[in-house]
Amino acid sequence: MPIRNILIRYWGYSSFRPLQEEIIQSVMAGNDTLALLPTGGGKSICYQVPAMALEGICLVISPLIALMKDQVQGLQRKGISANAVYSGMNRFEIERVLDNAVHGSLKFLYVSPERLKSELLLARFPLMKVNLIAVDEAHCISQWGYDFRPPYLEIAEIRQYFPKVPLLALTATATTDVIGDIQERLLFRKKNLFRQSFARENLTYVVQYEEDKMGRLEKIFQKLQGPSIVYVRSRRKTREVAGQLQARGIPAGFYHGGLTPEERDKAQLLWMNETTRVIVSTNAFGMGIDKSNVKTVIHLDIPDSPEAYFQEAGRAGRDGKSSWAILLYDHTDLDELQEQFNSSFPPISTIRSIYRAVCNHLQLAVGTGIDESFDFDLPLFCDRFNQKTAEVFSSLRFLEKEGIISMTEALRLPSRVMVKATRNDLYKFQVENPTLDKLLKMMLRSYSGLFNDLINIREDELARRLNAQTDQIVKALNYLNQLGIIVYVARKDKPQIVFTMPRLDDRDVVISTGNYETRKEEARKRVESMTNYIITGNRCRSQLLLTYFNEDDTRRCGKCDYCVKRNKADLSELEFNKMMEIIKPVLLMSNCTLETILEKFPLLTEEKLTNAIRYLIDSGKVKINDDNSLSWNTKK
């Protein structure tokens, strides 16, 4: 089926977005391809459409379990067969998914990168008819990137199983160094980049110094209608800010990784259907959220990097309509950004001691635990061992980067059951075990397909129908699982730690000093770039971001906070730059009055020169002294 027909039939779009069709044609021609598309640019269609057009299965590698689940469910709703393998699944579940992939009953198989080394997967790779390898969030493979993940380095090794299969790498944020690193580490046969400009013409960037942030928020929401996201750094702050907005008559909810699955689902649903207009969240919210009409994204705390800011701000205005990305800061925020950077790099001795404490907390002996998953409650651990949350989290991330552990975000996996016994054996068991007969009959009546696949169940619902306690049902299901009558996989809704190697003795926990220092230096540069974005008052906000992503030949957006002030000067870019070349050297040499400057340059238009100086005063580049003379502010 032609790719345009696939797009119309399954996605309901009559045409492709910019670069999508070119990327798809490149992949279908068998070329390794790197697609650099900004947030909301439609990256998933770039691999989903060609995979549907080609015979075989598409192998998708993605680091975010919640995003994989959303993608799988979205494809299934379209009638496309898809499934995923990730940390937290048991062996039986994984084998069933992989067998379906081998036998051709799946069109898309999503795999988390840490699973690529598993024996179950490696044994089945030669049996799969893979038509495309798609690597999402490809920037994670680069140590130069802001979100480096060591398991991504294993991806290139699977290409030996599929020597003729093209690879499509996708990312929304990559600098020049990262672009080169992605193609090199994924063993591209030939460099091949499709890059869409990061410029978002419908998005207005604003940075404001504001000590009364709540008062400013209220004014913003009074002026700008429509769904909004407010990003803050801490879980506690999500609740506080949402409460203050509600007290001011603005419908608001809050979201963070510490909520129960039910609480997260409810908060997200109320915001998606616009019962609540504003959702206040940590950066746990947003990835994979398909809501195109977000009017404003507001940051009350400063993100750690331009990449993170660009991705989060880019969740506004995906429908192409006018939207706003606003960052509010006060005198303490820049200090907190620096403190956050410092806590992200605990001493190596601290990383080792936290590793030991985590292993003891999980009761894991030296030499054991490889490939085992453990629920991990970070706040509980920090309380028990009197540790700082930021320091523990950063230490775990370093252990992950060294390939010692991997971490998964909190996700909701409902309990699942499958009947393993044959129908005849099950009937005999029920006759011989009347106390369990009622439970088995109730499950068979309540859930269809139990003999064919793992089916989602609710223990509390079964308990209610049987007039029993939920813990009694759980105990009975575990007993049936031990007997081999059923496969019972209890629900999971907490973050997990997976040990990718056996527990090490403290002396064997090696944190590469070179890697540590390299990552620290790269992180420092990102913090400096973010600081520069905030405090620079003499350049277009959009240009500042685009320059960071190596787009140097750009024009002013004309509508950010800087450009609005510039526009009042009624000067073209050429005129303003000419004025700057004249005014700056004069004021650096000595203080002058406005009249003196006008006298020195009689050929310049008085009105425009006056406007230029007034703008420079407003933006802090020129200051007025006590004697009314003007001088260049060398601190700006």
C-alpha positions as a printed NumPy array, in Angstrom:
array([[  0.   ,   0.   ,   0.   ],
       [  1.425,   3.464,  -0.886],
       [  2.654,   5.434,   2.111],
       [  0.113,   8.238,   1.636],
       [ -2.723,   5.692,   1.69 ],
       [ -1.275,   4.228,   4.918],
       [ -1.14 ,   7.72 ,   6.442],
       [ -4.779,   8.389,   5.562],
       [ -6.1  ,   4.958,   6.546],
       [ -4.438,   4.584,   9.947],
       [ -3.661,   8.156,  11.051],
       [ -6.359,  10.12 ,   9.253],
       [ -3.934,  12.722,   7.856],
       [ -4.177,  13.762,   4.214],
       [ -0.576,  14.976,   3.995],
       [  2.778,  14.602,   5.723],
       [  4.416,  17.25 ,   7.891],
       [  7.668,  18.853,   6.694],
       [ 10.481,  16.297,   6.132],
       [  8.365,  13.277,   7.157],
       [  7.937,  11.999,   3.599],
       [ 11.616,  12.533,   2.742],
       [ 12.681,  10.616,   5.874],
       [ 10.284,   7.772,   5.069],
       [ 11.53 ,   7.54 ,   1.472],
       [ 15.136,   7.434,   2.729],
       [ 14.339,   4.557,   5.08 ],
       [ 12.407,   2.634,   2.441],
       [ 15.385,   2.977,   0.107],
       [ 17.398,   1.068,   2.719],
       [ 19.423,   4.   ,   4.043],
       [ 20.493,   4.491,   7.644],
       [ 18.865,   7.788,   8.584],
       [ 19.057,  10.317,  11.412],
       [ 15.896,  12.409,  11.8  ],
       [ 16.271,  15.533,  13.907],
       [ 12.768,  16.908,  14.412],
       [ 11.68 ,  19.291,  17.184],
       [  9.191,  18.296,  19.891],
       [  5.788,  17.811,  18.278],
       [  7.317,  17.314,  14.825],
       [  5.763,  13.877,  14.31 ],
       [  8.766,  11.588,  14.789],
       [  6.822,   8.35 ,  15.383],
       [  5.122,   8.485,  11.969],
       [  8.587,   8.473,  10.37 ],
       [  9.072,   4.837,  11.394],
       [  5.487,   3.652,  11.79 ],
       [  4.408,   4.408,   8.2  ],
       [  7.375,   2.738,   6.417],
       [  7.131,  -0.254,   8.759],
       [  3.501,  -0.69 ,   7.706],
       [  4.502,  -0.467,   4.039],
       [  7.281,  -3.063,   4.319],
       [  6.941,  -6.769,   4.955],
       [  8.054,  -7.878,   8.414],
       [  8.29 ,  -6.399,  11.892],
       [  9.677,  -3.048,  13.087],
       [ 11.988,  -3.19 ,  16.115],
       [ 11.633,   0.045,  18.142],
       [ 14.146,   0.848,  20.888],
       [ 12.919,   3.403,  23.432],
       [ 14.129,   4.306,  26.949],
       [ 10.788,   5.359,  28.444],
       [  8.434,   2.61 ,  29.538],
       [  5.431,   4.907,  29.878],
       [  6.019,   6.204,  26.349],
       [  6.353,   2.657,  24.987],
       [  3.065,   1.702,  26.611],
       [  1.338,   4.751,  25.131],
       [  2.71 ,   3.998,  21.662],
       [  1.674,   0.335,  21.846],
       [ -1.834,   1.203,  23.016],
       [ -2.145,   3.864,  20.318],
       [ -1.197,   1.395,  17.58 ],
       [ -3.521,  -1.261,  18.973],
       [ -6.42 ,   1.218,  18.899],
       [ -5.72 ,   1.662,  15.188],
       [ -5.959,  -2.107,  14.682],
       [ -2.179,  -2.536,  14.346],
       [ -0.544,  -5.408,  16.251],
       [  2.119,  -4.128,  18.649],
       [  3.678,  -5.108,  21.977],
       [  6.644,  -4.264,  24.186],
       [  9.371,  -5.873,  26.302],
       [ 10.801,  -3.899,  29.219],
       [ 12.074,  -4.196,  32.786],
       [  9.463,  -5.386,  35.248],
       [  7.995,  -8.129,  33.024],
       [  8.483, -11.737,  34.054],
       [ 10.033, -14.441,  31.868],
       [  6.712, -15.962,  30.826],
       [  5.362, -12.601,  29.605],
       [  8.551, -11.828,  27.69 ],
       [  8.598, -15.249,  25.997],
       [  5.003, -14.869,  24.803],
       [  5.668, -11.435,  23.315],
       [  8.866, -12.587,  21.6  ],
       [  7.238, -15.745,  20.232],
       [  4.523, -13.587,  18.682],
       [  7.246, -11.435,  17.137],
       [  8.979, -14.491,  15.67 ],
       [  5.781, -16.009,  14.269],
       [  4.84 , -12.814,  12.472],
       [  1.759, -11.88 ,  14.477],
       [  3.344,  -8.557,  15.568],
       [  4.028,  -5.554,  13.359],
       [  5.84 ,  -3.504,  16.033],
       [  8.01 ,  -4.734,  18.895],
       [  9.102,  -2.062,  21.391],
       [ 12.17 ,  -2.906,  23.479],
       [ 13.907,  -0.971,  26.238],
       [ 17.674,  -0.714,  25.577],
       [ 18.717,  -2.6  ,  28.71 ],
       [ 16.768,  -5.638,  27.427],
       [ 18.815,  -5.927,  24.217],
       [ 21.449,  -8.085,  25.964],
       [ 18.956, -10.61 ,  27.339],
       [ 19.422, -14.209,  26.214],
       [ 15.714, -14.515,  25.423],
       [ 15.927, -11.695,  22.899],
       [ 19.311, -12.619,  21.42 ],
       [ 18.11 , -16.195,  20.794],
       [ 15.109, -14.963,  18.815],
       [ 16.708, -12.188,  16.797],
       [ 17.871, -14.582,  14.027],
       [ 14.294, -15.871,  13.716],
       [ 12.66 , -12.44 ,  13.329],
       [ 11.943, -10.875,   9.95 ],
       [ 12.836,  -7.304,  10.896],
       [ 12.148,  -4.614,   8.277],
       [ 13.385,  -1.569,  10.217],
       [ 15.236,  -0.709,  13.435],
       [ 13.979,   2.554,  14.963],
       [ 15.958,   4.162,  17.799],
       [ 13.903,   6.767,  19.648],
       [ 15.535,   9.44 ,  21.849],
       [ 18.773,   8.689,  19.982],
       [ 20.674,  11.467,  21.777],
       [ 20.86 ,   9.101,  24.772],
       [ 23.719,   7.256,  23.029],
       [ 26.079,  10.2  ,  23.238],
       [ 28.222,  11.018,  26.255],
       [ 28.178,  14.601,  24.956],
       [ 24.382,  14.645,  25.316],
       [ 22.365,  15.818,  28.289],
       [ 20.695,  12.433,  28.874],
       [ 23.39 ,   9.817,  28.207],
       [ 22.278,   6.232,  28.903],
       [ 24.916,   3.45 ,  28.7  ],
       [ 22.486,   0.711,  27.542],
       [ 22.191,   2.656,  24.27 ],
       [ 25.793,   1.71 ,  23.534],
       [ 24.606,  -1.908,  23.14 ],
       [ 22.285,  -1.052,  20.239],
       [ 24.969,  -1.213,  17.554],
       [ 25.76 ,  -4.821,  18.522],
       [ 22.347,  -6.077,  17.376],
       [ 22.97 ,  -4.843,  13.833],
       [ 24.991,  -7.989,  13.146],
       [ 21.721,  -9.937,  13.25 ],
       [ 20.154,  -7.657,  10.633],
       [ 23.025,  -6.603,   8.301],
       [ 20.781,  -5.355,   5.489],
       [ 18.105,  -3.696,   7.636],
       [ 18.095,   0.131,   7.704],
       [ 18.256,   1.971,  11.015],
       [ 16.289,   5.147,  11.729],
       [ 17.528,   7.251,  14.668],
       [ 15.179,   9.934,  15.983],
       [ 15.676,  12.794,  18.405],
       [ 14.299,  16.235,  19.158],
       [ 17.434,  17.702,  20.747],
       [ 20.995,  17.338,  19.482],
       [ 23.989,  19.633,  19.1  ],
       [ 26.568,  19.159,  16.316],
       [ 28.755,  16.93 ,  18.53 ],
       [ 25.797,  14.734,  19.445],
       [ 24.673,  14.434,  15.791],
       [ 28.096,  13.072,  14.846],
       [ 28.211,  10.777,  17.869],
       [ 24.805,   9.221,  17.107],
       [ 25.757,   8.245,  13.571],
       [ 29.162,   6.921,  14.578],
       [ 27.988,   4.854,  17.548],
       [ 25.006,   3.378,  15.668],
       [ 27.392,   2.29 ,  12.867],
       [ 25.729,   4.258,  10.078],
       [ 26.96 ,   2.909,   6.75 ],
       [ 26.895,   6.474,   5.421],
       [ 26.121,   9.749,   7.165],
       [ 22.561,  10.762,   6.398],
       [ 20.883,  13.584,   8.337],
       [ 17.437,  15.091,   7.883],
       [ 17.2  ,  18.156,  10.055],
       [ 14.224,  20.431,  10.553],
       [ 14.875,  23.864,  11.989],
       [ 14.229,  24.181,  15.705],
       [ 12.508,  27.496,  15.058],
       [  8.924,  27.518,  16.346],
       [  7.332,  30.472,  14.601],
       [  4.065,  30.201,  16.548],
       [  5.812,  30.063,  19.939],
       [  6.663,  33.269,  21.827],
       [  9.502,  32.987,  24.376],
       [  9.449,  35.27 ,  27.422],
       [ 11.866,  35.519,  30.365],
       [ 10.82 ,  37.741,  33.283],
       [ 12.431,  38.593,  36.596],
       [  9.557,  38.302,  39.07 ],
       [  9.57 ,  38.122,  42.865],
       [  5.78 ,  37.683,  43.094],
       [  5.528,  34.622,  40.852],
       [  2.011,  33.661,  41.942],
       [  0.726,  37.153,  41.257],
       [  2.323,  37.062,  37.813],
       [  0.877,  33.597,  37.143],
       [ -2.61 ,  34.845,  37.934],
       [ -2.212,  37.78 ,  35.529],
       [ -0.892,  35.471,  32.799],
       [ -3.845,  33.106,  33.111],
       [ -6.29 ,  36.002,  33.129],
       [ -4.799,  37.264,  29.864],
       [ -4.017,  33.968,  28.082],
       [ -6.82 ,  31.434,  27.941],
       [ -6.46 ,  27.72 ,  27.152],
       [ -4.794,  24.623,  28.647],
       [ -1.462,  25.233,  30.359],
       [  1.439,  23.414,  32.004],
       [  3.405,  24.905,  34.903],
       [  6.745,  23.198,  35.559],
       [  8.401,  23.223,  38.992],
       [ 11.324,  21.263,  40.367],
       [  9.92 ,  19.573,  43.501],
       [  6.94 ,  17.325,  44.201],
       [  5.958,  19.426,  47.212],
       [  5.848,  22.541,  45.072],
       [  3.417,  20.97 ,  42.554],
       [  0.793,  20.631,  45.284],
       [  1.478,  24.09 ,  46.769],
       [  1.304,  25.977,  43.461],
       [ -1.824,  24.106,  42.33 ],
       [ -3.486,  24.934,  45.672],
       [ -2.629,  28.625,  45.36 ],
       [ -3.974,  28.75 ,  41.805],
       [ -7.218,  27.113,  42.942],
       [ -7.511,  29.691,  45.734],
       [ -7.291,  32.379,  43.037],
       [-10.126,  30.789,  41.073],
       [ -8.003,  29.041,  38.446],
       [ -8.859,  25.31 ,  37.998],
       [ -5.552,  23.501,  38.56 ],
       [ -4.306,  20.005,  39.292],
       [ -0.849,  18.634,  40.08 ],
       [  1.227,  15.702,  38.864],
       [  4.469,  14.05 ,  39.946],
       [  6.099,  10.644,  40.023],
       [  5.24 ,  10.057,  43.691],
       [  1.473,   9.912,  43.141],
       [ -0.316,   6.585,  42.964],
       [ -1.171,   5.357,  39.447],
       [ -4.827,   6.186,  40.086],
       [ -3.943,   9.718,  41.188],
       [ -1.698,  10.267,  38.164],
       [ -4.311,   8.91 ,  35.757],
       [ -7.026,  11.095,  37.283],
       [ -4.895,  14.275,  37.209],
       [ -3.915,  13.652,  33.604],
       [ -7.48 ,  12.844,  32.493],
       [ -8.969,  15.949,  34.147],
       [ -6.389,  18.099,  32.38 ],
       [ -6.727,  16.315,  29.034],
       [-10.508,  16.86 ,  28.972],
       [ -9.937,  20.428,  30.297],
       [-11.924,  20.036,  33.51 ],
       [ -8.762,  21.47 ,  35.047],
       [ -7.177,  24.155,  32.926],
       [ -3.682,  24.08 ,  34.451],
       [ -1.535,  21.144,  35.5  ],
       [  1.415,  21.884,  37.796],
       [  4.083,  19.243,  37.394],
       [  7.65 ,  18.133,  37.746],
       [  9.352,  17.106,  34.516],
       [  7.77 ,  13.65 ,  35.025],
       [  4.817,  14.992,  33.057],
       [  4.653,  15.587,  29.33 ],
       [  6.585,  12.876,  27.499],
       [  4.176,  11.142,  25.152],
       [  1.232,  13.362,  26.149],
       [ -0.698,  13.953,  22.943],
       [ -2.401,  17.299,  23.557],
       [ -1.921,  19.748,  20.726],
       [ -3.742,  22.831,  22.031],
       [ -1.562,  23.72 ,  25.035],
       [ -1.565,  27.531,  25.102],
       [  1.171,  28.227,  27.651],
       [  4.087,  26.393,  29.234],
       [  5.428,  28.266,  32.255],
       [  8.585,  27.428,  34.21 ],
       [  8.731,  28.623,  37.829],
       [ 12.121,  26.935,  38.304],
       [ 15.051,  26.919,  35.897],
       [ 15.651,  23.645,  33.969],
       [ 19.132,  22.111,  34.046],
       [ 19.83 ,  22.539,  30.328],
       [ 18.642,  24.252,  27.141],
       [ 17.755,  20.779,  25.798],
       [ 15.372,  20.113,  28.685],
       [ 13.902,  23.608,  28.454],
       [ 13.405,  23.418,  24.692],
       [ 11.678,  20.046,  24.941],
       [  9.364,  21.109,  27.782],
       [  8.592,  24.552,  26.315],
       [  7.9  ,  22.868,  22.982],
       [  4.829,  21.149,  24.409],
       [  2.991,  24.425,  23.834],
       [  1.376,  25.154,  20.494],
       [  1.712,  21.834,  18.714],
       [ -1.479,  22.738,  16.843],
       [  0.436,  25.519,  15.107],
       [ -1.544,  28.284,  16.799],
       [ -0.058,  31.19 ,  18.737],
       [  1.302,  29.992,  22.1  ],
       [  3.689,  31.041,  24.865],
       [  6.75 ,  29.674,  26.669],
       [  7.356,  31.786,  29.768],
       [ 10.146,  31.465,  32.334],
       [  9.798,  33.369,  35.615],
       [ 12.828,  33.7  ,  37.887],
       [ 13.886,  35.617,  40.986],
       [ 17.174,  36.346,  42.737],
       [ 17.388,  32.884,  44.378],
       [ 16.758,  30.767,  41.267],
       [ 20.19 ,  31.129,  39.674],
       [ 21.815,  30.114,  42.986],
       [ 19.501,  27.096,  43.195],
       [ 20.451,  26.102,  39.641],
       [ 24.099,  26.077,  40.689],
       [ 23.298,  24.092,  43.85 ],
       [ 21.366,  21.574,  41.748],
       [ 24.422,  21.19 ,  39.507],
       [ 26.678,  20.625,  42.53 ],
       [ 24.367,  17.965,  44.006],
       [ 24.258,  16.186,  40.626],
       [ 27.945,  15.286,  41.033],
       [ 28.414,  13.737,  44.485],
       [ 31.926,  12.529,  45.366],
       [ 32.773,   9.065,  44.03 ],
       [ 33.132,   7.814,  47.625],
       [ 29.52 ,   8.894,  48.252],
       [ 28.33 ,   7.022,  45.15 ],
       [ 29.981,   3.827,  46.44 ],
       [ 28.479,   4.188,  49.921],
       [ 24.996,   4.766,  48.494],
       [ 25.384,   1.673,  46.29 ],
       [ 26.232,  -0.359,  49.388],
       [ 23.254,   1.089,  51.279],
       [ 20.863,   0.313,  48.413],
       [ 22.098,  -3.29 ,  48.201],
       [ 21.682,  -3.69 ,  51.954],
       [ 18.232,  -2.113,  51.776],
       [ 17.25 ,  -4.69 ,  49.127],
       [ 18.946,  -7.486,  51.133],
       [ 21.159,  -8.416,  48.195],
       [ 24.302, -10.482,  48.864],
       [ 27.572,  -9.96 ,  46.971],
       [ 27.559, -11.952,  43.72 ],
       [ 23.769, -12.203,  43.429],
       [ 20.967, -10.234,  41.803],
       [ 21.931, -10.094,  38.135],
       [ 18.91 ,  -9.266,  35.924],
       [ 16.644,  -9.077,  38.994],
       [ 14.167,  -6.183,  39.342],
       [ 13.367,  -4.581,  42.682],
       [ 10.693,  -2.056,  43.622],
       [ 12.511,   0.994,  44.947],
       [ 10.834,   3.692,  47.015],
       [ 13.328,   6.573,  46.929],
       [ 11.777,   8.718,  49.722],
       [ 11.499,   5.669,  52.001],
       [ 15.133,   4.759,  51.37 ],
       [ 16.305,   8.325,  52.048],
       [ 14.367,   8.46 ,  55.324],
       [ 15.694,   5.093,  56.458],
       [ 19.346,   5.854,  55.666],
       [ 19.196,   9.617,  56.368],
       [ 20.278,  10.518,  52.844],
       [ 19.612,  13.567,  50.673],
       [ 17.179,  12.748,  47.875],
       [ 19.064,  14.657,  45.145],
       [ 22.368,  13.041,  46.136],
       [ 20.902,   9.525,  46.105],
       [ 19.189,  10.034,  42.768],
       [ 22.36 ,  11.447,  41.185],
       [ 24.433,   8.572,  42.587],
       [ 22.021,   6.03 ,  41.124],
       [ 22.234,   7.77 ,  37.76 ],
       [ 26.035,   7.482,  37.844],
       [ 25.791,   3.78 ,  38.71 ],
       [ 23.418,   3.45 ,  35.767],
       [ 25.812,   5.266,  33.453],
       [ 28.54 ,   2.805,  34.461],
       [ 26.255,  -0.112,  33.523],
       [ 26.022,  -1.439,  37.1  ],
       [ 22.265,  -0.924,  37.463],
       [ 19.411,   0.464,  35.407],
       [ 16.439,   2.405,  36.679],
       [ 12.892,   2.513,  35.355],
       [ 10.405,   5.256,  36.027],
       [  7.246,   4.586,  38.008],
       [  4.665,   2.957,  35.786],
       [  1.326,   1.307,  36.111],
       [  1.27 ,  -2.363,  35.219],
       [ -2.053,  -3.914,  36.279],
       [ -2.169,  -7.472,  37.597],
       [ -2.339, -10.081,  34.841],
       [ -3.51 , -13.688,  34.798],
       [ -3.407, -16.527,  32.272],
       [ -4.715, -20.061,  32.755],
       [ -1.792, -22.412,  32.15 ],
       [ -3.589, -25.726,  32.732],
       [ -5.558, -27.374,  29.929],
       [ -9.338, -27.201,  30.157],
       [ -9.525, -30.865,  31.246],
       [ -6.818, -30.461,  33.894],
       [ -8.467, -27.304,  35.155],
       [-11.833, -29.066,  35.491],
       [-10.232, -31.904,  37.51 ],
       [ -8.458, -29.373,  39.735],
       [-11.701, -27.511,  40.421],
       [-13.483, -30.742,  41.409],
       [-10.63 , -31.685,  43.751],
       [-10.263, -28.156,  45.247],
       [-13.736, -26.769,  45.951],
       [-12.347, -23.849,  48.017],
       [-10.606, -22.459,  44.913],
       [-13.382, -23.441,  42.502],
       [-15.4  , -20.266,  43.123],
       [-12.445, -18.017,  42.394],
       [-11.574, -19.847,  39.169],
       [-15.189, -19.805,  37.972],
       [-15.507, -16.118,  38.769],
       [-12.331, -15.289,  36.784],
       [-13.488, -17.347,  33.786],
       [-16.869, -15.59 ,  33.835],
       [-15.398, -12.121,  34.334],
       [-12.482, -12.173,  31.875],
       [-12.401, -13.642,  28.373],
       [ -9.27 , -14.993,  26.708],
       [ -7.649, -16.364,  29.874],
       [ -6.522, -19.551,  28.094],
       [ -4.801, -17.632,  25.299],
       [ -2.989, -14.689,  26.829],
       [ -2.2  , -12.719,  29.98 ],
       [ -5.34 , -10.72 ,  30.78 ],
       [ -5.555,  -7.666,  33.037],
       [ -7.521,  -8.329,  36.225],
       [ -8.473,  -6.459,  39.393],
       [ -8.109,  -8.32 ,  42.661],
       [-10.336,  -5.861,  44.538],
       [-13.15 ,  -6.41 ,  42.01 ],
       [-12.885, -10.206,  42.327],
       [-12.924,  -9.832,  46.128],
       [-16.059,  -7.703,  45.991],
       [-17.886, -10.201,  43.787],
       [-16.879, -13.12 ,  45.996],
       [-17.565, -11.239,  49.268],
       [-13.939, -11.764,  50.313],
       [-10.941,  -9.681,  51.359],
       [ -8.521,  -8.518,  48.66 ],
       [ -5.524, -10.011,  50.45 ],
       [ -7.305, -13.4  ,  50.484],
       [ -7.701, -13.217,  46.699],
       [ -4.04 , -12.263,  46.245],
       [ -2.97 , -15.183,  48.468],
       [ -5.134, -17.624,  46.477],
       [ -3.801, -16.349,  43.141],
       [ -0.214, -16.742,  44.325],
       [ -1.006, -20.304,  45.449],
       [ -2.532, -21.171,  42.053],
       [  0.554, -19.699,  40.401],
       [  2.86 , -21.894,  42.529],
       [  0.866, -24.972,  41.545],
       [  1.217, -24.123,  37.851],
       [ -2.539, -23.826,  37.312],
       [ -2.289, -20.166,  36.324],
       [  0.363, -17.544,  35.627],
       [ -0.218, -14.622,  37.989],
       [  1.759, -11.409,  37.629],
       [  1.   ,  -8.985,  40.462],
       [  0.585,  -5.292,  39.663],
       [  3.551,  -2.958,  39.675],
       [  3.294,   0.772,  40.211],
       [  6.648,   1.792,  41.665],
       [ 10.004,   2.73 ,  40.147],
       [ 12.37 ,  -0.203,  39.863],
       [ 16.075,  -0.871,  40.041],
       [ 17.407,  -3.623,  37.789],
       [ 20.836,  -5.058,  38.575],
       [ 22.574,  -5.462,  35.213],
       [ 25.505,  -7.218,  36.918],
       [ 25.748,  -9.181,  40.197],
       [ 26.095,  -7.138,  43.373],
       [ 29.668,  -5.929,  43.6  ],
       [ 31.926,  -5.61 ,  46.597],
       [ 32.467,  -1.926,  47.421],
       [ 36.073,  -2.099,  46.208],
       [ 34.907,  -3.302,  42.787],
       [ 32.491,  -0.42 ,  42.183],
       [ 34.463,   1.531,  39.595],
       [ 33.336,   4.99 ,  38.553],
       [ 35.517,   6.149,  35.677],
       [ 37.199,   9.374,  36.779],
       [ 37.572,  10.455,  33.142],
       [ 33.881,   9.913,  32.397],
       [ 32.903,  11.587,  35.658],
       [ 34.933,  14.714,  34.915],
       [ 33.844,  14.811,  31.266],
       [ 30.166,  14.633,  32.188],
       [ 30.634,  17.241,  34.896],
       [ 32.261,  19.64 ,  32.436],
       [ 29.519,  19.091,  29.835],
       [ 26.845,  19.627,  32.501],
       [ 28.592,  22.81 ,  33.625],
       [ 28.478,  24.135,  30.053],
       [ 24.751,  23.387,  29.835],
       [ 24.106,  25.214,  33.122],
       [ 26.116,  28.189,  31.831],
       [ 24.111,  28.186,  28.587],
       [ 20.844,  28.111,  30.533],
       [ 22.05 ,  30.95 ,  32.743],
       [ 23.072,  32.918,  29.677],
       [ 19.623,  32.419,  28.158],
       [ 18.034,  33.934,  31.253],
       [ 20.275,  36.892,  31.992],
       [ 21.154,  37.95 ,  28.44 ],
       [ 19.06 ,  41.008,  27.704],
       [ 20.523,  41.967,  24.341],
       [ 19.467,  39.19 ,  21.956],
       [ 16.292,  37.536,  20.675],
       [ 15.285,  34.556,  22.887],
       [ 14.571,  32.346,  19.882],
       [ 17.976,  33.178,  18.378],
       [ 19.693,  32.291,  21.665],
       [ 18.102,  28.828,  21.687],
       [ 18.683,  28.232,  17.98 ],
       [ 22.349,  29.224,  18.292],
       [ 22.767,  26.661,  21.072],
       [ 21.533,  24.025,  18.615],
       [ 23.994,  25.298,  15.996],
       [ 21.499,  27.277,  13.919],
       [ 23.437,  30.52 ,  13.527],
       [ 21.917,  32.089,  10.429],
       [ 18.553,  33.102,  11.892],
       [ 16.469,  36.258,  12.156],
       [ 14.88 ,  37.816,  15.218],
       [ 11.481,  36.332,  16.054],
       [ 10.059,  39.823,  16.524],
       [  7.808,  38.893,  19.463],
       [  9.83 ,  37.627,  22.456],
       [ 10.391,  39.971,  25.416],
       [ 13.669,  41.203,  23.911],
       [ 12.19 ,  41.784,  20.447],
       [  9.15 ,  43.626,  21.793],
       [ 11.488,  46.157,  23.449],
       [ 13.599,  46.35 ,  20.289],
       [ 10.524,  46.919,  18.138],
       [  9.671,  50.012,  20.181],
       [ 12.947,  51.538,  18.981],
       [ 11.545,  51.363,  15.426],
       [ 14.905,  50.256,  14.006],
       [ 15.717,  47.57 ,  11.476],
       [ 18.369,  44.971,  12.338],
       [ 20.847,  46.736,  10.059],
       [ 20.086,  50.16 ,  11.533],
       [ 20.337,  48.954,  15.125],
       [ 23.653,  47.161,  14.546],
       [ 25.016,  50.305,  12.911],
       [ 23.943,  52.377,  15.921],
       [ 25.592,  49.869,  18.285],
       [ 28.878,  50.118,  16.35 ],
       [ 28.796,  53.878,  16.877],
       [ 27.461,  54.21 ,  20.43 ],
       [ 29.335,  51.425,  22.254],
       [ 32.943,  52.54 ,  21.534],
       [ 32.098,  56.142,  22.422],
       [ 30.573,  55.248,  25.805],
       [ 33.311,  52.734,  26.616],
       [ 35.879,  55.499,  26.116],
       [ 34.161,  58.116,  28.281],
       [ 30.831,  59.189,  29.726],
       [ 28.726,  61.354,  27.412],
       [ 25.391,  63.088,  27.469],
       [ 22.799,  62.325,  24.818],
       [ 23.365,  65.785,  23.363],
       [ 27.119,  65.144,  23.039],
       [ 26.515,  61.923,  21.106],
       [ 24.069,  63.672,  18.793],
       [ 26.624,  66.442,  18.181],
       [ 29.347,  63.882,  17.354],
       [ 27.227,  62.232,  14.673],
       [ 25.209,  64.976,  12.975],
       [ 24.528,  62.821,   9.894],
       [ 22.541,  60.232,  11.92 ],
       [ 18.784,  60.61 ,  12.262],
       [ 18.19 ,  62.178,  15.671],
       [ 14.952,  60.27 ,  16.322],
       [ 16.423,  56.839,  15.559],
       [ 19.619,  57.475,  17.492],
       [ 17.53 ,  58.592,  20.465],
       [ 15.355,  55.454,  20.166],
       [ 18.437,  53.234,  20.048],
       [ 19.891,  54.811,  23.205],
       [ 16.524,  54.627,  24.985],
       [ 16.322,  50.903,  24.169],
       [ 19.884,  50.316,  25.405],
       [ 18.99 ,  52.063,  28.666],
       [ 15.815,  49.977,  29.076],
       [ 17.739,  46.756,  28.463],
       [ 20.493,  47.691,  30.941],
       [ 23.306,  47.983,  28.387],
       [ 23.61 ,  51.732,  28.955],
       [ 23.211,  53.359,  32.367],
       [ 22.382,  56.908,  33.405],
       [ 24.818,  58.343,  35.937],
       [ 24.065,  60.816,  38.749],
       [ 25.177,  63.741,  36.562],
       [ 22.796,  62.564,  33.784],
       [ 25.714,  61.435,  31.631],
       [ 25.549,  58.03 ,  29.891],
       [ 28.033,  55.168,  30.241],
       [ 28.292,  51.635,  28.889],
       [ 27.384,  48.991,  31.493],
       [ 30.294,  46.544,  31.263],
       [ 28.544,  44.124,  33.646],
       [ 25.758,  43.387,  31.165]])
